[in-house]
Amino acid sequence: MPRLFAGLEIPAHVCSILSGLRGGLPGARWVEPSDYHITLRFIGDIGNRMACDIDSLLADVNRGPVSLRLAGLGSFGGDKPHSVFASVEPNRQLSELQYEVDRIVRACGIEIDKRRFQPHVTLARLRGASSLDVADYLSKAGYFPPQSFTANRFVLFSSRASTGGGPYIVETAYPLRRAA
């Protein structure tokens, strides 16, 4: 039974810049740069037949490339931080792609994801990091030159059922090039 999610890959030159932000935060388990991505929709552990159905429907997505811009760092978890991320500036292209992928996954019977879509690239998962440690890290590392790139495809990733999930494997890639 595969564990799947749809997402956008991060180009190598951007991964290199983001990997320079690693270190200096107690309790952080840093994500491998090769596993950096933007999740469009977590699908979960599903059977092979449903995976094939989702794959077939995702192949019909007809959208153009998505312009993306990463700027700044943040954390999830408030007083009990659990991850540090690079922020992805929301835009219409990204929101529409995410909505369409989500609609397809829900149409296949996967539960609604109740979390609001907040595009980001997870850099570290935290265990036992204090909010003060995170605030200190963000104040020191929180600025990096904004990074812009264009996603010309989105992918269906699979992952291991483990803490942190990686390594992630691209199962299928779907081009983002609107047909004329």
SULPEUR-V190166 format. One record per backbone hydrogen bond with DSSP energy under -1.0 kcal/mol. CO is the residue of the C=O (numbers start at 1). NH is the residue of the N-H. If there is no record, write none. Layout:
co=CO nh=NH
co=CO nh=NH
//
This chain:
co=2 nh=46
co=3 nh=159
co=4 nh=43
co=4 nh=44
co=5 nh=157
co=6 nh=40
co=6 nh=41
co=7 nh=155
co=8 nh=38
co=11 nh=15
co=12 nh=16
co=13 nh=17
co=14 nh=18
co=15 nh=19
co=18 nh=21
co=19 nh=22
co=25 nh=28
co=27 nh=127
co=29 nh=125
co=32 nh=35
co=33 nh=36
co=38 nh=8
co=41 nh=6
co=44 nh=4
co=47 nh=51
co=48 nh=52
co=49 nh=53
co=50 nh=54
co=51 nh=55
co=52 nh=56
co=53 nh=57
co=54 nh=58
co=55 nh=59
co=57 nh=60
co=58 nh=61
co=66 nh=151
co=68 nh=149
co=69 nh=89
co=70 nh=147
co=72 nh=87
co=74 nh=85
co=76 nh=82
co=76 nh=83
co=77 nh=80
co=82 nh=126
co=83 nh=76
co=84 nh=123
co=84 nh=124
co=85 nh=74
co=86 nh=121
co=87 nh=71
co=91 nh=95
co=92 nh=96
co=93 nh=97
co=94 nh=98
co=95 nh=99
co=96 nh=100
co=97 nh=101
co=98 nh=102
co=99 nh=103
co=100 nh=104
co=101 nh=105
co=102 nh=106
co=103 nh=107
co=104 nh=108
co=105 nh=110
co=106 nh=109
co=119 nh=88
co=121 nh=86
co=123 nh=31
co=124 nh=84
co=125 nh=29
co=130 nh=134
co=131 nh=135
co=132 nh=136
co=133 nh=137
co=134 nh=138
co=135 nh=139
co=136 nh=140
co=137 nh=141
co=138 nh=142
co=147 nh=70
co=149 nh=68
co=151 nh=66
co=152 nh=176
co=154 nh=174
co=155 nh=7
co=156 nh=171
co=156 nh=172
co=157 nh=5
co=158 nh=169
co=160 nh=162
co=164 nh=166
co=165 nh=160
co=169 nh=158
co=172 nh=156
co=174 nh=154
//
